[in-house]
Amino acid sequence: MNSKQRCQALVSRNILTQEEAHFLNNSGALSLNQAEKFIENCIGGFTLPLGIATNFLIDGQEIFIPMAVEESSVVAAASFGAKLARTCGGFFSEPTENIATCQIQFIVDASINIHAIFHEYLKEQIFTYAHQSQPRLAQRGGGVKSVELRSLAKPGYHVIHINVDTCEAMGANIVNSIAEEVGRKLPELLPCAVGSKILTNLTIHRVTKVKCEIEFSALERDGYSGEEAAKRICSVWEFADLDPFRAATHNKGIMNGIDPVVIATGNDWRAVEAGCHAFASLSGTYKPLTKWFINNNNRLQGEIALPIAVGTVGGVTKIHPSATACLKLMGSPSASRLSALIASVGLAQNLSAIRALGCEGIQKGHMALHEKNLEMMRQYDHLPSISVVEDQIDKQ
């Protein structure tokens, strides 16, 4: 199939309309008039390839995964990982709330017992102020859920955390508005100097968890038995768990799957990246975002846990035509459902990467798919043939 035929297949399944398919087939690009409304000093557009990862069965539902990405093998790797997970029913997620958190940093005299004041009256008053600043949010089923106090290493330096259910929105603008409103009123409640008032991208109350199992028989390949391949996968994961240098690339591979879906749905991939890498460092040592082990059922089991702050309203999710089409293609999920779908892609991507790394090596499959890029580049730069490039790789 070519790209037009793939889009027509989605139209025939009533997943996309003819108009949506036509738009995507024409690069899914914004008009210059639209682009001018998105950013400042606009001079044009920049289009990424949009592909579909297949084989995803998530909580019993077949899902097409849109991925906006320029790198060869990413879509194929996600699809292959999803195919392996289907041997035991695909991916299974745990429900999570859409909790966004804002911070209000303030300084008081170190002699003040701020924790006593917080529990005596400050916590309740901050909760009230925060609720009053966004009254309609509660009417939609969201709103302020809790208020916390953290003390920093420097005496007198403290931070208020306000945790807010932002419904279907990613929530940055909502919680930033709450932080600024409460921050203005905080000096009325106690003598303090208020500093920064802004959201945190480390959304520990918004952690998405997904798991999968794989039968050993599905892992047999290139002379490796399924059990041997499973053990090698676990060994590759253990390397990442022990070494932050390896963990960095391990997690980069996970984000290879996550970022393209975040981009395709019009969400803030920079916020998701920041949150995931900060979450990986919470223990004080940078750790892998996944875990792989052989479980009691004698199957390979994979788990992923990470904060994915995304929305299905707000931002450009409803005004960028490509983002709208991609969300529709995924079944018009809720924000929490979208985070589960994205986490599943990250787990599938990681499975493909560490299976290759533990068995035949990462370059074999990647370079085969990368050949199209090299052929196109040779048209412009007179690069050596693919066999020469492979020879150079073999010598390294």
Residue pairs with C-beta under 8 A, 6 or more apart in sequence:
1 9
3 25
4 25
6 52
7 16
7 21
7 24
7 25
8 21
10 16
10 21
10 64
10 329
11 17
11 18
11 21
15 64
15 328
15 329
16 24
16 325
16 328
16 329
20 321
20 324
20 325
20 328
23 321
23 322
23 325
24 50
24 322
24 325
27 47
28 47
28 50
28 321
28 322
28 325
29 45
29 47
30 38
30 45
30 320
30 321
32 42
32 44
32 45
35 42
35 44
35 45
36 42
38 316
48 68
48 69
48 70
48 263
49 68
49 69
49 70
50 66
50 67
50 68
50 264
50 322
50 326
51 66
51 67
51 69
51 75
52 64
52 65
52 66
52 67
52 75
52 329
53 64
53 65
53 66
53 67
53 75
53 78
53 79
53 82
53 345
53 348
54 64
54 65
54 79
54 82
55 79
55 80
55 82
55 83
55 86
56 62
56 63
56 64
56 65
56 82
56 90
56 91
56 341
56 344
56 345
56 348
57 63
57 82
57 85
57 86
57 89
57 90
57 91
58 90
58 91
58 92
58 93
58 340
58 341
58 344
59 90
59 91
59 92
59 93
59 340
60 89
60 90
61 331
63 330
63 331
63 341
64 329
64 330
65 78
65 82
65 261
65 330
65 341
65 345
66 260
66 261
66 264
66 265
66 326
66 329
66 330
67 74
67 75
67 78
67 257
67 260
67 261
67 264
67 345
68 260
68 263
68 264
68 322
68 326
69 75
69 256
69 259
69 260
69 263
71 256
72 366
72 369
72 370
72 372
72 373
73 365
73 366
73 369
73 370
74 256
74 257
74 260
74 349
75 260
76 365
76 369
77 256
77 257
77 348
77 349
77 352
77 353
77 365
78 257
78 345
78 348
78 349
78 352
79 348
80 348
80 352
81 347
81 348
81 349
81 350
81 351
81 352
81 355
82 90
82 91
82 344
82 345
82 348
84 214
84 218
84 219
84 348
84 351
84 352
84 355
85 91
85 212
85 213
85 214
85 302
85 347
85 348
85 351
87 213
87 214
87 215
87 217
87 218
88 212
88 213
88 214
88 215
88 299
89 213
90 212
91 210
91 211
91 212
91 344
91 347
91 348
92 210
92 211
92 212
93 208
93 209
93 210
93 340
93 343
93 344
94 208
94 209
94 210
95 336
96 206
96 207
96 208
96 209
96 336
96 339
96 340
97 145
97 165
97 205
97 206
97 336
98 142
98 165
98 166
98 167
98 168
98 169
98 171
98 206
98 311
98 335
98 336
99 145
99 163
99 164
99 165
99 166
99 203
99 205
99 206
100 163
100 164
100 166
100 170
100 171
100 172
100 174
100 175
100 199
100 203
100 206
100 309
101 161
101 162
101 163
101 164
101 175
101 199
101 200
101 202
101 203
101 204
101 205
102 161
102 162
102 164
102 175
102 176
102 178
102 179
102 197
102 198
102 199
102 200
103 159
103 160
103 161
103 179
103 196
103 197
103 198
103 199
103 200
104 159
104 160
104 162
104 179
104 182
104 183
104 186
104 194
104 196
104 197
105 157
105 158
105 159
105 194
105 195
105 196
105 197
106 158
106 159
106 160
106 183
106 186
106 192
106 193
106 194
106 195
107 156
107 157
107 158
107 192
107 193
107 195
108 114
108 156
108 158
108 190
108 191
108 192
108 193
109 156
109 191
110 155
110 156
112 156
112 190
112 191
114 149
114 151
114 158
114 190
115 149
115 151
117 190
118 149
121 189
122 149
122 189
122 190
123 147
123 149
125 189
126 147
126 160
126 162
126 182
126 186
126 189
127 144
127 147
129 181
129 182
129 185
130 144
130 147
130 162
130 164
130 178
130 181
130 182
131 138
131 143
131 144
133 177
133 178
133 181
133 182
134 143
134 144
134 164
134 174
134 177
134 178
137 143
137 164
137 165
137 166
137 167
137 174
138 144
140 167
141 165
141 167
142 164
142 165
142 166
142 167
143 164
143 165
144 162
144 163
144 164
144 165
144 178
145 163
145 164
145 165
145 205
146 162
146 163
147 160
147 161
147 162
147 163
148 160
148 161
148 163
149 158
149 159
149 160
149 161
150 158
150 159
150 160
150 161
151 157
151 158
151 159
152 158
152 159
160 182
160 186
161 200
162 175
162 178
162 179
162 182
163 205
164 171
164 174
164 175
164 178
166 174
166 175
166 311
167 313
167 335
168 311
168 312
168 313
168 314
168 334
168 335
169 311
169 313
169 314
169 335
170 267
170 268
170 271
170 309
170 310
170 311
170 314
170 315
170 335
171 199
171 309
171 311
172 199
172 268
172 271
173 314
175 199
176 197
176 198
176 199
179 197
179 198
179 199
180 197
182 197
183 194
183 197
184 194
186 192
186 194
187 193
187 194
201 271
201 274
201 275
201 278
201 307
201 309
202 274
202 275
202 278
202 279
202 282
202 307
203 275
203 307
203 309
204 279
204 282
204 307
206 307
206 308
206 309
206 339
207 279
207 305
207 306
207 307
208 304
208 305
208 306
208 307
208 308
208 336
208 339
208 340
208 342
208 343
209 303
209 304
209 305
209 343
210 303
210 304
210 340
210 343
210 344
210 347
211 301
211 302
211 303
211 304
211 347
212 301
212 302
212 344
212 347
212 348
212 351
213 295
213 297
213 299
213 300
213 301
213 302
214 230
214 299
214 300
214 301
214 302
214 351
215 226
215 299
216 225
216 226
216 227
216 229
216 230
216 298
216 299
216 300
217 226
218 226
219 226
219 229
219 230
219 233
219 300
219 355
220 226
220 229
221 229
221 359
221 360
222 359
222 360
224 232
224 359
229 355
229 358
229 359
230 294
230 300
231 294
232 355
232 358
232 359
233 292
233 300
233 351
233 354
233 355
233 358
234 292
234 293
234 294
234 300
235 358
236 292
236 354
236 357
236 358
237 250
237 288
237 290
237 291
237 292
237 293
237 354
239 246
240 246
240 247
240 250
240 251
240 287
240 288
241 247
241 287
241 288
241 291
244 285
244 286
244 287
247 280
247 286
247 287
247 288
248 286
250 288
250 289
250 290
250 350
250 353
250 354
251 276
251 277
251 280
251 288
251 289
253 349
253 350
253 353
253 354
254 276
254 289
254 290
254 304
254 306
254 346
254 347
254 349
254 350
255 273
255 276
255 346
256 349
256 353
257 345
257 346
257 348
257 349
257 350
258 272
258 276
258 308
258 342
258 343
258 345
258 346
258 349
259 269
259 272
259 273
261 341
261 342
261 345
262 268
262 269
262 272
262 308
262 310
262 342
263 269
264 322
264 323
264 326
265 310
265 312
265 317
265 323
265 326
265 327
265 330
265 338
266 315
266 316
266 317
266 318
266 320
266 322
266 323
266 324
266 326
266 327
267 310
267 311
267 315
267 317
268 309
268 310
268 315
271 309
272 307
272 308
272 309
272 310
275 306
275 307
275 308
275 309
276 289
276 306
276 307
276 308
277 286
279 289
279 306
279 307
280 286
280 287
280 288
280 289
280 306
281 287
289 304
289 305
289 306
289 346
290 302
290 303
290 304
290 346
290 347
290 350
291 302
291 303
291 304
292 300
292 301
292 302
292 303
292 351
292 354
293 300
293 301
294 300
294 301
295 301
302 347
302 350
302 351
303 347
304 343
304 346
304 347
304 350
306 343
306 346
308 339
308 342
308 343
309 339
310 335
310 338
310 339
310 342
311 317
311 335
312 327
312 332
312 333
312 334
312 335
312 338
316 323
317 323
317 324
317 327
318 324
327 333
327 338
330 338
330 341
333 341
353 362
356 362
356 364
356 365
363 393
367 386
367 389
367 390
367 393
371 386
374 383
374 386
374 389
375 386
377 383
378 384
378 385
383 389
